[in-house]
Structures are given as structure tokens and as C-alpha cells.
Amino acid sequence: MVSDTQLNFARKKLFEALGDDFKMYLNSMKLWFRQKTAKETFDADARKLLTPDTIHLHNEFLLAMLNKCQSLVSTHVKDSSGNAQVQNKDKQKKGKLKKKIRPVRATFEHRLQPANTVNYTPQAVAKDPQDDSRLSFCSRDYTLPEVSMVHGRMFVTAWDIGLDGVEDGAVKMVMLAVRQQLKGILVCVFRRRSTYRLREGKFRYAMGVAAINPYLRNSYKTLDSGSNSYATCVSSNGDHLPSIKPTIDCAEVEAVLETACGSCHPPLLPPVCPLDLLEALQVHKSCINSHSVYSVNLERLIAKIWHPTQEVLDQENLVKQEETIKKYLAIN
């Protein structure tokens, strides 16, 4: 496990070697993290900034940072397995017998054995860049960021503003904040598409339930006992008494009345599309408090909604056919 001191030591040595070009190095690393450039491009930029004598500092710094990020997700060894290993070592020590040390005589036979170098050279295999399993991006895997991914990006941001490191607790707080932000955006999208209920006038639940028809005569009699919770009730004498929960029979009567006053067959909604997300963000602007983040994501969303013309689709089909023919000719 790589400690913070080792990582900072590798960073300081790289900073001393780069000097004023360290900011350019961090900018190139940010582009690699944001999937705007490949790993090979990042290594090429680092070689341009460093000399042949100091290029090993780039490898040492990158290896230390990756090991530090991966240390958070590594599993801890169980105590039972550790105790078992200690017991096995003790048994092996007890079972060993003392042997006489024989003097080693120097022999000059078989000092050099020829070997076929072809057996040890790696084979070059063509691989699609999209199938590269060494790098993981949220946009490619359609998943939330993991601990190592967030930790690496926070390291670059901290170094850019002059901080030495990032604590493990800060990484966990950022991951929780990402989940809560995504949950708030999804709630805004769903509440624009279907009906829902409120508890205590704040908490939304039961999204997608059938709405009560206000034009029915008995619709005003529907009471939802779960919409409000009262811990106590005030008696006629002014004393606070524990509130009595509704019985099962009362709950069944309320459910039957709500079902009768609501629509029996709620409309089936299509899957969520970018248009729903765009409408939710335009109506509920407070779901993303930062204006810079809000404007950038709104522009990206509008760009995703763009549909290609028929000419563009025909051109893409021709390109796919040419690629298929080239692969077929290469195989045969």
C-alpha cells in the first residue's frame, strides 16, 4: 500500500524536474482523465516535457498514484486467515530439522546456456481501443464513478490548486454527493412525467400511482393516513396523548375508496428520453445549483437531441459496408 508521503515524494521529484511545465503536465493528465485524449498521447506529452534522464520520474509518479487510488478498494485480509498463516509458519519452523551446511564448491560448467529469444518475445495482437479493460470511464460503462476513479481526479484537482494530498473521507463524501445529486435530478424527471404523493408536505413517494378523479362525487372523502404522521394528539383537557394508529379495516376502506375514485388503467409511459430530461432541467433549475455546470450540461443535452439527416445516415451505411468488405478481404 502506497502512503501519502511516498506519493508526495514522487510528485515533488517530478515537479523539480518539470519546473514551470508542471501545469502543462497536469492539464495533459486532466484531458486523459476526461477521456479526451488516449493514454499514449499523455505519455507522448510527458516525454516532450521531460528529458531522457528524467522520464523514469513520470512512470514512478503515475505508478504511485494508481497504487494509492487502488489501495482504497483493496480488500482487507481477514484475521482468521492471518492467524492460520502464523500457525502454519510455526508448524513449519517446529518441523524443520537442522542440517549440516555443506561447503559450496565453485564449478565452471554450464555457466551459459543458449536460449531461443523468440519464445520470450510478446506477440502483437490487434485490439480495439473500445475493448481496452485497463481504463474505465463512466460514460463508456454507464456506471457511477468508483473510489479509485474519484480519488485520482481529486488528486489532480488538489495539486492544481496547491494542496499536497486528499484524505479518504473526502473521497467518500464526494461519492455520496454524486449519488444525491443524481437522485435529485431523477426525481425532478419523474415528477414531471407522472403523479406522486407527498408526506408531511415535503417528501415525495408513490410515483406513478393513479391520480384521483376530482369530478367524482366521493373523491373529496378520500383520506390518506400516511400523508401525515402525528406523534401525539391533544385531548379535551389539553393533555398530549399518544395518537392512535388506524386499524387494518380502516386502511382497507381507504385503499378501496382511493382505487374507486382513481383511474383503473393508468396510461403506460414510454422510457425516459433526453427530451424529458431537458424539460425537467428547464423547469427545475435549482436541481443544479452551479450556473456554470448547469449551462454546460444543458448545451450537451441539446447537442445529444440532434438527429442526423437522411444523407448523413446513408453516408454512415456506406462507411460500415466498406469496413465490412475490408475485414472480409483481410480474413480471406
Secondary structure, 3 states (H helix, E strand, C coil): CCCHHHHHHHHHHHHHHHHHHHHHHHHHHHHHHCCCCCHHHHHHHHHHHCCCCCHHHHHHHHHHHHHHHHHCCCCCCCHHHHHHHHHHHHHHHHHCCCCCCCCCCCCCCCCCCCCCHHHHCCCCCCCCHHHCCCCCCHHHHCCCCCHHHHHHHHHHHHHHCCCCCCCHHHHHHHHHHHHHHHHHHHHHHHHHHCCCEEECCCEEECCCCCCECCCCHHHHHCCCCCCCCCCEEECCCCCEEECCCCCHHHHHHHHHHHHHHECCCCCCCCCCCHHHHHHHHHHCHHHCCCHHHHHHHHHHHHHHHCCCCHHHHHHHHHHHHHHHHHHHHHHC
